Amino acid sequence: MSTTTTTTGPLSLPLAGGNVSYAAEAGSIKARLDSSIPSSLRLPASTLSNLPLDVTGIPQTCGLLSASELAITELDATALRDKIAAGELTAVEAVTAFGKRAAVAHQVVNCLTEFFLDEGIEQAKALDAHFKKHGQVVGPLHGVPISVKDHMPIKGHYSSAGFLSTNELSKEDCHMIKILRDLGAVFYVKTNQPQGIMHLETHSFYGRTLNPYNRGLTPGGSSGGEGALNALRGSCLGLGTDIGGSIRNPAAQCGIYGMRPSSKTMPMAGYLCMDGNDGVFCSTGPMCRSARDIDMFISAVRGTQPALKDPVLIPLPWSVPEFPGKKLRVGIMMHDGVVVPQPPMLRALEMAKKKLEGLGDKVEVVEYKPFKHQEGYDIIRELYFEDGGKTVRKLLANGGEDALSLTDFVLAPPYTKDHDALGLWELHDRRDQYRQAYSDDWNAQGCDVVLCPPYPGAANEHDTARYWSYTALWNHVDYPGVVFPSGLQVDPALDKVRTDFQPLSEADEQNNALFNPEKMVGAPISLQLVARRFNDCSLLAALKVVEEALRA
């Protein structure tokens, strides 16, 4: 058994370990990744040994990208697509710029698992040749570079289900990648995820990913490699998955946009995960720079009618409306009745509430009263590992891999227990009864959308994220959610430790004790908007109204 530490600048953090075989194989994998980044894109040792906590400025100052490349990487995916379609940029220029910036990002926050820019450039050359010959794009994502979470197979590249023992060279593209390739997307990197893909942290046999705004904090998880890469502008559009917050949490912690669509509406066939576990349905969606990028991505994918090839999918149309003439009824949930968010999150919610109340001609603001969120969270925690964690323990053992502290946490009793068939029926019945009761309560409150925290604070210190309910509850009831930046950051001058705090629960007491404004300085503060199941299009329409208020 081995445990190692890494020191980069002022940081010293534990890294994943295991037996001798694990150490050798994990070391070989990381060496392969390291060797894929050419010397021309390497930061000098003097830079790497003196990194600031906030590394978001490194790409602009490192000298490895030209002024035009920096300008390209500041575009959102929609603007980039439009410029390529207009002939103002080539696909090669786009993927080269983002690939170079991704290489820089990886060196400061360890966000990648695969780097294959040369392959992306070849793919882009073919797209440019088509555009030159025919004068038109091959599809609505022509030339857009897309980063991909590690467990989504791309032919010829490695993928894993978050354990070393599951790491494999993919022989075929998964369904989503096939669709995106046909739409004209370009692939150039894959991104890190946590052990087992079930942490609000990103730490695996590839190492630990750091938050670009404050490397002492987590980028969130499980799609934390995507969150960190996008925050550093090494990607304009990334692909994540979400079964308990794994798109929304890293989007929040890294200050970007991310959407968890209603389950079974976006293609996931071929993703590496625990097949057959249907207690909670996973969802896949975009992580990006803007709300319009979310619309562009989902519209393009749904437009291919993926349900014709995957019978699991529900063939819902996609069309984001202009919000109807009636007032948008926004419920504000300041807390879930179990854990009160830390001061920065409350500050952002109060700001949003005040600004929404200023749009009285468009918005009706009401208090949203959470319905038995502790019960809902207890049920979904039991649903995650219906075999009592046997599969996780087996996969760890197969690779000689030590369980990380957050893996031990998610597998801990009393929530994780082995179920026989009758036990599963009873558990699923509790799940469905809760969903029905929650739906009835939502209807009674009459909200179009609910504005709430995506997490009970901004980004936390590494290995401390243990309260998922602000995202996982919505997975339980399968309500779509979108996370977006508030424009605020943690500021010790404004966000003070509460000296007279009266906790609502043990989890509340623990969350409050974790708040340290000096250590969390600079962390982005994000918000979450939620709508009823399958109201994904209305959710994005409502987001436009909410963002209009925030920008006023």
PLY file of the C-alpha trace (Angstrom):
ply
format ascii 1.0
element vertex 552
property float x
property float y
property float z
element edge 551
property int vertex1
property int vertex2
end_header
0.00 0.00 0.00
1.33 3.45 -0.89
0.28 7.04 -0.34
2.02 9.92 -2.08
1.81 13.69 -1.91
2.34 16.36 -4.50
3.64 19.86 -3.97
2.86 22.43 -6.66
3.54 25.95 -5.56
2.33 26.08 -1.94
0.10 22.97 -2.12
0.69 19.54 -0.66
-2.23 17.16 -1.16
-2.57 13.36 -0.88
-2.88 11.40 -4.10
-4.61 8.11 -4.85
-2.56 5.03 -4.02
-2.58 1.26 -4.06
-0.37 -1.79 -4.12
2.85 -2.18 -6.12
1.01 -3.30 -9.25
-1.35 -0.34 -9.00
1.53 2.11 -8.57
3.31 0.73 -11.63
0.25 0.77 -13.90
-1.02 4.16 -12.73
2.48 5.58 -13.15
2.65 4.23 -16.70
-0.75 5.75 -17.56
0.25 9.16 -16.23
3.58 8.97 -18.08
1.72 8.25 -21.32
-0.47 11.30 -20.79
2.53 13.46 -19.91
4.42 12.38 -23.04
1.46 13.33 -25.26
1.96 17.04 -24.51
4.75 18.32 -26.79
7.69 20.31 -25.47
6.50 23.33 -27.46
3.43 23.54 -25.18
5.19 23.04 -21.86
5.31 25.70 -19.20
8.76 26.43 -17.77
9.68 24.84 -14.47
10.02 28.29 -12.92
6.32 28.94 -13.63
5.14 25.57 -12.35
7.09 25.88 -9.11
5.65 29.31 -8.32
1.99 29.06 -9.27
-0.47 31.40 -7.54
-3.63 30.00 -5.99
-5.65 31.59 -8.83
-4.21 30.29 -12.11
-6.92 31.60 -14.43
-4.52 34.23 -15.77
-1.74 31.77 -16.69
-2.93 31.06 -20.27
-2.85 34.78 -21.13
0.57 35.43 -19.62
2.49 32.22 -20.38
3.41 33.24 -23.93
2.43 29.91 -25.52
-0.67 31.23 -27.29
-0.76 34.03 -29.84
-3.10 36.99 -29.50
-5.41 35.51 -32.13
-5.45 32.13 -30.38
-6.31 33.77 -27.08
-9.15 35.65 -28.79
-10.51 32.41 -30.25
-10.52 30.70 -26.86
-12.48 33.54 -25.29
-15.45 32.82 -27.60
-18.38 30.77 -26.45
-19.26 27.72 -28.56
-22.11 29.47 -30.36
-19.95 32.40 -31.48
-17.19 30.01 -32.52
-19.58 27.90 -34.57
-20.98 30.98 -36.29
-17.54 32.32 -37.19
-16.51 28.97 -38.67
-19.77 28.73 -40.63
-19.21 32.26 -41.96
-15.68 31.42 -43.09
-14.12 33.85 -40.62
-12.26 31.04 -38.82
-11.19 27.57 -39.86
-11.79 24.42 -37.88
-8.02 23.93 -37.70
-7.54 27.36 -36.15
-10.26 26.62 -33.60
-9.04 23.23 -32.39
-5.41 24.36 -32.41
-6.18 27.30 -30.14
-8.28 25.29 -27.71
-5.83 22.38 -27.76
-2.91 24.62 -26.87
-4.88 26.23 -24.06
-5.99 22.80 -22.82
-2.34 21.74 -22.58
-1.59 24.79 -20.46
-4.66 24.17 -18.31
-3.65 20.59 -17.61
-0.22 21.59 -16.38
-1.67 23.89 -13.72
-4.78 21.95 -12.57
-4.34 18.34 -13.82
-7.66 18.16 -15.68
-6.97 15.77 -18.60
-6.78 12.03 -19.10
-6.07 12.09 -22.86
-4.51 14.74 -25.12
-4.66 14.08 -28.87
-4.50 17.46 -30.56
-2.80 16.06 -33.68
-5.81 13.81 -34.28
-8.16 16.74 -33.73
-6.25 18.82 -36.28
-6.55 16.05 -38.87
-10.27 15.85 -38.25
-10.50 19.64 -38.57
-8.54 19.61 -41.85
-11.13 17.28 -43.36
-13.90 19.63 -42.26
-12.11 22.64 -43.71
-11.61 20.79 -47.01
-15.33 20.03 -47.13
-16.20 23.66 -46.44
-13.79 24.88 -49.12
-15.16 22.46 -51.71
-18.89 22.74 -50.99
-19.19 26.17 -49.37
-21.23 24.80 -46.48
-20.80 23.09 -43.14
-21.29 19.35 -42.59
-23.62 19.96 -39.65
-24.64 22.35 -36.87
-21.49 21.68 -34.82
-19.05 21.95 -37.74
-15.56 22.62 -36.39
-16.59 23.05 -32.74
-13.98 21.44 -30.44
-15.66 19.36 -27.73
-13.95 17.98 -24.63
-15.21 14.64 -23.33
-15.40 13.11 -19.84
-13.22 10.05 -19.43
-15.95 7.37 -19.21
-17.35 8.21 -22.66
-15.62 5.98 -25.25
-13.91 7.56 -28.24
-12.48 5.04 -30.69
-8.74 4.60 -30.25
-8.57 6.28 -26.83
-8.68 5.07 -23.25
-11.81 5.20 -21.13
-12.63 4.00 -17.63
-15.51 3.75 -15.17
-13.41 5.54 -12.58
-11.36 2.54 -11.46
-7.94 1.47 -12.71
-9.26 -2.04 -13.32
-11.83 -0.70 -15.80
-9.38 1.32 -17.90
-9.53 0.13 -21.51
-8.74 1.17 -25.07
-12.06 1.91 -26.77
-12.72 0.01 -29.98
-15.71 2.10 -31.00
-17.28 5.50 -30.42
-20.19 5.48 -28.01
-23.56 6.63 -29.38
-23.16 10.27 -28.33
-19.69 10.55 -29.87
-20.95 9.06 -33.14
-23.72 11.67 -33.22
-21.38 14.56 -32.42
-18.85 13.40 -35.01
-21.58 13.34 -37.67
-22.66 16.84 -36.60
-19.13 18.14 -37.27
-17.69 18.28 -33.75
-13.93 17.87 -33.29
-12.39 15.85 -30.44
-9.00 16.64 -28.93
-9.01 15.85 -25.16
-10.65 13.69 -22.53
-11.04 14.86 -18.94
-10.59 13.59 -15.41
-13.25 12.14 -13.12
-13.12 10.73 -9.56
-12.73 7.20 -8.32
-15.96 5.39 -9.15
-17.38 8.59 -10.72
-19.30 9.17 -7.48
-17.62 12.08 -5.65
-18.23 15.83 -5.67
-14.45 15.92 -6.15
-12.19 14.84 -9.02
-9.42 12.53 -7.88
-8.53 9.28 -9.65
-5.59 7.16 -10.76
-4.82 10.10 -13.09
-4.30 12.27 -10.03
-6.20 15.14 -8.45
-7.81 18.00 -10.38
-7.64 21.47 -8.80
-9.94 24.48 -8.96
-8.49 27.14 -11.31
-9.77 30.02 -9.15
-8.18 28.64 -6.01
-6.10 25.49 -6.25
-6.65 24.79 -2.58
-10.29 24.06 -3.42
-12.00 21.29 -5.34
-13.31 21.87 -8.88
-16.24 19.67 -7.89
-17.21 16.38 -9.43
-17.66 14.07 -10.91
-17.22 16.02 -14.16
-14.56 18.16 -12.47
-12.00 17.81 -15.24
-14.55 19.38 -17.59
-15.33 22.15 -15.12
-11.69 23.09 -14.57
-10.79 22.89 -18.26
-13.72 25.09 -19.27
-12.98 27.63 -16.53
-9.45 27.96 -17.95
-10.90 28.33 -21.47
-9.23 25.13 -22.67
-12.67 24.09 -23.90
-15.71 26.03 -25.06
-18.03 23.03 -24.80
-17.64 19.86 -22.75
-19.70 16.76 -22.18
-20.52 15.63 -18.64
-22.81 13.21 -16.82
-24.97 13.69 -13.73
-26.49 11.15 -11.34
-26.19 13.18 -8.15
-24.87 16.57 -9.25
-21.92 15.59 -11.44
-22.56 18.26 -14.10
-24.08 20.94 -11.90
-21.65 20.71 -8.98
-18.42 21.23 -11.00
-20.14 23.83 -13.16
-20.99 25.69 -9.95
-17.58 25.31 -8.34
-15.81 26.46 -11.52
-18.16 29.32 -12.41
-19.47 28.02 -15.75
-22.81 26.82 -17.16
-23.97 23.23 -16.91
-27.28 21.47 -17.45
-28.61 18.14 -16.30
-31.46 17.35 -18.71
-34.35 15.11 -17.70
-33.13 11.53 -17.81
-33.56 9.36 -20.91
-33.75 12.35 -23.21
-30.07 12.42 -24.30
-28.06 9.47 -25.68
-25.80 7.60 -23.25
-25.49 4.14 -24.83
-21.94 2.86 -24.54
-20.84 5.03 -21.62
-18.77 3.06 -19.13
-20.75 2.78 -15.90
-22.53 0.21 -13.72
-24.89 -1.20 -16.32
-28.22 -2.46 -15.05
-28.32 -0.24 -11.96
-31.58 1.58 -12.53
-32.35 2.85 -9.05
-31.39 6.35 -10.18
-31.20 7.29 -13.83
-28.12 9.16 -14.98
-28.26 12.02 -17.46
-25.75 13.54 -19.86
-25.46 17.17 -20.88
-23.28 20.14 -21.75
-20.84 22.19 -19.67
-20.09 25.46 -21.37
-19.83 29.28 -21.41
-23.41 30.44 -21.91
-27.08 29.49 -21.82
-27.22 29.74 -25.59
-24.48 27.10 -25.82
-26.72 24.70 -23.89
-29.56 25.38 -26.32
-27.28 24.95 -29.35
-25.83 21.65 -28.13
-29.05 19.95 -27.05
-30.91 21.19 -30.13
-28.24 19.73 -32.41
-28.19 16.35 -30.65
-31.95 16.00 -30.32
-32.31 17.03 -33.96
-30.70 13.73 -35.01
-33.61 11.79 -33.42
-31.36 9.56 -31.28
-34.39 7.65 -29.96
-34.67 5.94 -33.35
-31.45 4.07 -32.57
-31.71 3.84 -28.77
-35.08 2.46 -27.59
-34.33 3.60 -24.02
-34.65 7.25 -25.03
-37.82 9.34 -24.95
-38.20 11.24 -28.25
-38.99 14.68 -26.84
-38.78 17.62 -29.26
-36.48 20.53 -28.43
-37.58 24.12 -28.88
-36.86 26.81 -26.27
-39.83 29.22 -26.26
-40.01 32.88 -25.57
-41.56 32.82 -22.13
-45.37 33.24 -22.31
-47.13 36.48 -21.48
-48.01 35.43 -17.95
-45.62 36.26 -15.17
-42.88 33.76 -14.48
-43.50 32.38 -11.00
-40.09 31.84 -9.39
-39.85 30.06 -6.07
-36.79 30.98 -4.00
-35.42 28.18 -1.83
-32.89 29.73 0.53
-32.21 26.39 2.18
-33.57 22.85 2.11
-34.59 22.59 5.76
-31.58 20.39 6.52
-28.43 22.38 5.76
-28.30 26.18 5.59
-25.81 27.36 2.92
-22.67 29.18 3.92
-22.68 33.03 3.85
-21.41 33.51 0.25
-24.25 31.41 -1.18
-26.84 33.22 0.92
-25.42 36.54 -0.29
-25.84 35.46 -3.93
-29.38 34.22 -3.34
-30.40 37.46 -1.61
-28.96 39.46 -4.49
-30.84 37.34 -7.04
-34.08 37.58 -5.09
-33.87 41.36 -4.88
-33.14 41.74 -8.58
-35.94 39.37 -9.57
-38.37 41.33 -7.42
-37.33 44.35 -9.49
-38.83 42.67 -12.58
-42.34 42.86 -11.21
-43.86 43.11 -14.67
-42.33 39.77 -15.70
-41.67 37.83 -12.52
-43.61 36.84 -9.42
-41.21 35.88 -6.62
-42.47 33.55 -3.90
-40.92 31.49 -1.13
-40.45 27.84 -2.08
-40.93 25.49 0.85
-38.82 22.33 0.47
-40.82 19.12 0.78
-39.18 16.52 3.04
-35.72 16.90 1.49
-34.06 14.85 4.23
-36.30 11.89 3.41
-35.64 12.27 -0.32
-31.89 12.46 0.20
-31.91 9.40 2.47
-33.72 7.38 -0.20
-31.43 8.34 -3.07
-28.33 7.56 -1.02
-29.68 4.06 -0.53
-30.49 3.80 -4.26
-26.94 4.58 -5.41
-25.36 1.31 -4.25
-28.14 -1.24 -4.09
-25.63 -4.12 -3.83
-24.15 -2.70 -0.64
-21.06 -1.47 -2.49
-19.88 -4.97 -3.47
-19.19 -3.97 -7.08
-17.15 -0.94 -6.06
-15.07 -2.96 -3.60
-14.51 -5.67 -6.22
-13.35 -3.20 -8.88
-11.00 -1.54 -6.41
-9.53 -4.89 -5.42
-9.14 -5.97 -9.05
-6.81 -3.03 -9.64
-5.01 -3.10 -6.30
-6.51 0.35 -5.70
-7.04 1.87 -2.27
-10.46 3.36 -1.57
-10.30 7.13 -1.26
-11.90 8.78 1.75
-14.88 10.02 -0.24
-15.43 6.52 -1.65
-15.57 5.18 1.90
-18.01 7.98 2.71
-20.48 7.21 -0.11
-20.40 3.50 0.78
-20.84 4.02 4.51
-23.84 2.61 6.41
-26.64 3.11 7.20
-27.47 4.22 3.65
-25.51 1.64 1.68
-26.88 -1.86 2.21
-27.16 -5.06 0.20
-30.72 -5.68 -1.04
-32.42 -8.87 -2.10
-35.17 -8.75 -4.73
-37.90 -7.98 -2.20
-35.74 -5.27 -0.65
-35.25 -3.67 -4.05
-38.98 -3.69 -4.75
-39.64 -2.01 -1.43
-36.88 0.57 -2.00
-38.12 1.41 -5.50
-41.65 1.73 -4.17
-40.41 4.23 -1.54
-38.64 6.12 -4.34
-41.74 6.29 -6.51
-44.05 7.25 -3.65
-41.70 10.09 -2.75
-41.65 11.29 -6.36
-45.44 11.34 -6.43
-45.66 13.23 -3.15
-43.04 15.71 -4.30
-44.90 16.31 -7.56
-48.14 16.91 -5.67
-46.43 19.41 -3.38
-44.75 21.22 -6.32
-48.14 21.54 -8.02
-49.68 22.92 -4.85
-46.98 25.60 -4.58
-47.53 26.55 -8.22
-43.96 27.48 -9.18
-42.77 27.48 -12.77
-39.15 27.17 -11.60
-37.23 27.12 -8.34
-34.06 29.14 -7.77
-31.84 27.48 -5.19
-28.24 26.69 -4.23
-26.37 24.07 -6.28
-24.34 23.28 -3.15
-24.41 24.62 0.44
-21.56 26.99 -0.32
-19.02 27.85 -2.96
-16.13 25.49 -3.75
-14.94 23.66 -0.64
-11.51 22.45 0.40
-10.41 19.12 -1.07
-11.96 15.89 0.24
-14.68 17.63 2.28
-17.74 17.51 -0.04
-20.19 15.27 1.78
-23.60 16.91 1.39
-25.04 16.31 -2.09
-28.73 16.99 -1.49
-28.88 20.38 -3.22
-28.31 18.53 -6.49
-29.08 14.86 -5.70
-32.63 15.58 -4.55
-33.46 16.77 -8.07
-31.95 13.57 -9.50
-34.30 11.64 -7.23
-37.40 13.34 -8.64
-35.77 13.64 -12.10
-36.25 17.38 -12.46
-33.93 19.12 -14.95
-31.54 21.65 -13.49
-29.22 24.28 -14.87
-26.34 25.96 -13.02
-25.08 29.41 -13.97
-22.67 32.01 -12.56
-24.02 34.67 -10.22
-21.10 36.95 -11.07
-19.98 36.96 -7.42
-16.98 35.37 -5.73
-16.14 34.56 -2.13
-14.84 37.73 -0.46
-13.57 37.57 3.15
-14.48 41.25 3.57
-18.15 40.42 2.90
-18.49 36.77 3.86
-17.94 36.37 7.58
-17.93 33.28 9.77
-21.23 33.02 11.69
-20.63 33.27 15.42
-24.25 32.76 16.53
-25.11 29.89 14.17
-27.79 27.44 15.32
-27.53 24.28 13.18
-30.61 22.52 11.84
-28.89 19.12 11.76
-25.58 17.35 12.21
-24.88 17.83 8.50
-25.63 21.54 8.92
-23.17 21.81 11.79
-20.48 20.07 9.71
-21.09 22.28 6.69
-20.92 25.45 8.76
-17.65 24.32 10.37
-16.08 23.89 6.92
-16.55 27.56 6.01
-13.26 29.46 5.97
-13.51 32.64 3.87
-9.74 33.21 3.84
-9.09 29.75 2.40
-12.04 29.97 0.00
-11.21 33.42 -1.36
-11.94 33.91 -5.04
-14.21 30.88 -5.42
-17.06 31.56 -7.88
-20.59 31.60 -6.48
-23.16 29.99 -8.74
-26.91 29.42 -8.61
-29.22 26.64 -9.74
-32.57 26.83 -11.52
-34.87 23.78 -11.52
-38.10 22.92 -13.35
-40.52 19.99 -13.43
-39.58 16.78 -15.22
-39.45 17.16 -19.02
-39.83 20.96 -18.78
-36.26 21.36 -19.99
-37.09 23.88 -22.71
-39.17 26.02 -20.36
-36.28 25.87 -17.89
-33.91 27.47 -20.38
-36.54 30.07 -21.28
-36.85 30.91 -17.58
-33.07 31.15 -17.27
-33.08 33.94 -19.84
-35.47 35.91 -17.64
-33.45 35.25 -14.48
-30.20 36.26 -16.14
-31.83 39.42 -17.47
-32.64 40.33 -13.88
-29.13 39.54 -12.60
-27.52 41.68 -15.27
-29.79 44.65 -14.63
0 1
1 2
2 3
3 4
4 5
5 6
6 7
7 8
8 9
9 10
10 11
11 12
12 13
13 14
14 15
15 16
16 17
17 18
18 19
19 20
20 21
21 22
22 23
23 24
24 25
25 26
26 27
27 28
28 29
29 30
30 31
31 32
32 33
33 34
34 35
35 36
36 37
37 38
38 39
39 40
40 41
41 42
42 43
43 44
44 45
45 46
46 47
47 48
48 49
49 50
50 51
51 52
52 53
53 54
54 55
55 56
56 57
57 58
58 59
59 60
60 61
61 62
62 63
63 64
64 65
65 66
66 67
67 68
68 69
69 70
70 71
71 72
72 73
73 74
74 75
75 76
76 77
77 78
78 79
79 80
80 81
81 82
82 83
83 84
84 85
85 86
86 87
87 88
88 89
89 90
90 91
91 92
92 93
93 94
94 95
95 96
96 97
97 98
98 99
99 100
100 101
101 102
102 103
103 104
104 105
105 106
106 107
107 108
108 109
109 110
110 111
111 112
112 113
113 114
114 115
115 116
116 117
117 118
118 119
119 120
120 121
121 122
122 123
123 124
124 125
125 126
126 127
127 128
128 129
129 130
130 131
131 132
132 133
133 134
134 135
135 136
136 137
137 138
138 139
139 140
140 141
141 142
142 143
143 144
144 145
145 146
146 147
147 148
148 149
149 150
150 151
151 152
152 153
153 154
154 155
155 156
156 157
157 158
158 159
159 160
160 161
161 162
162 163
163 164
164 165
165 166
166 167
167 168
168 169
169 170
170 171
171 172
172 173
173 174
174 175
175 176
176 177
177 178
178 179
179 180
180 181
181 182
182 183
183 184
184 185
185 186
186 187
187 188
188 189
189 190
190 191
191 192
192 193
193 194
194 195
195 196
196 197
197 198
198 199
199 200
200 201
201 202
202 203
203 204
204 205
205 206
206 207
207 208
208 209
209 210
210 211
211 212
212 213
213 214
214 215
215 216
216 217
217 218
218 219
219 220
220 221
221 222
222 223
223 224
224 225
225 226
226 227
227 228
228 229
229 230
230 231
231 232
232 233
233 234
234 235
235 236
236 237
237 238
238 239
239 240
240 241
241 242
242 243
243 244
244 245
245 246
246 247
247 248
248 249
249 250
250 251
251 252
252 253
253 254
254 255
255 256
256 257
257 258
258 259
259 260
260 261
261 262
262 263
263 264
264 265
265 266
266 267
267 268
268 269
269 270
270 271
271 272
272 273
273 274
274 275
275 276
276 277
277 278
278 279
279 280
280 281
281 282
282 283
283 284
284 285
285 286
286 287
287 288
288 289
289 290
290 291
291 292
292 293
293 294
294 295
295 296
296 297
297 298
298 299
299 300
300 301
301 302
302 303
303 304
304 305
305 306
306 307
307 308
308 309
309 310
310 311
311 312
312 313
313 314
314 315
315 316
316 317
317 318
318 319
319 320
320 321
321 322
322 323
323 324
324 325
325 326
326 327
327 328
328 329
329 330
330 331
331 332
332 333
333 334
334 335
335 336
336 337
337 338
338 339
339 340
340 341
341 342
342 343
343 344
344 345
345 346
346 347
347 348
348 349
349 350
350 351
351 352
352 353
353 354
354 355
355 356
356 357
357 358
358 359
359 360
360 361
361 362
362 363
363 364
364 365
365 366
366 367
367 368
368 369
369 370
370 371
371 372
372 373
373 374
374 375
375 376
376 377
377 378
378 379
379 380
380 381
381 382
382 383
383 384
384 385
385 386
386 387
387 388
388 389
389 390
390 391
391 392
392 393
393 394
394 395
395 396
396 397
397 398
398 399
399 400
400 401
401 402
402 403
403 404
404 405
405 406
406 407
407 408
408 409
409 410
410 411
411 412
412 413
413 414
414 415
415 416
416 417
417 418
418 419
419 420
420 421
421 422
422 423
423 424
424 425
425 426
426 427
427 428
428 429
429 430
430 431
431 432
432 433
433 434
434 435
435 436
436 437
437 438
438 439
439 440
440 441
441 442
442 443
443 444
444 445
445 446
446 447
447 448
448 449
449 450
450 451
451 452
452 453
453 454
454 455
455 456
456 457
457 458
458 459
459 460
460 461
461 462
462 463
463 464
464 465
465 466
466 467
467 468
468 469
469 470
470 471
471 472
472 473
473 474
474 475
475 476
476 477
477 478
478 479
479 480
480 481
481 482
482 483
483 484
484 485
485 486
486 487
487 488
488 489
489 490
490 491
491 492
492 493
493 494
494 495
495 496
496 497
497 498
498 499
499 500
500 501
501 502
502 503
503 504
504 505
505 506
506 507
507 508
508 509
509 510
510 511
511 512
512 513
513 514
514 515
515 516
516 517
517 518
518 519
519 520
520 521
521 522
522 523
523 524
524 525
525 526
526 527
527 528
528 529
529 530
530 531
531 532
532 533
533 534
534 535
535 536
536 537
537 538
538 539
539 540
540 541
541 542
542 543
543 544
544 545
545 546
546 547
547 548
548 549
549 550
550 551
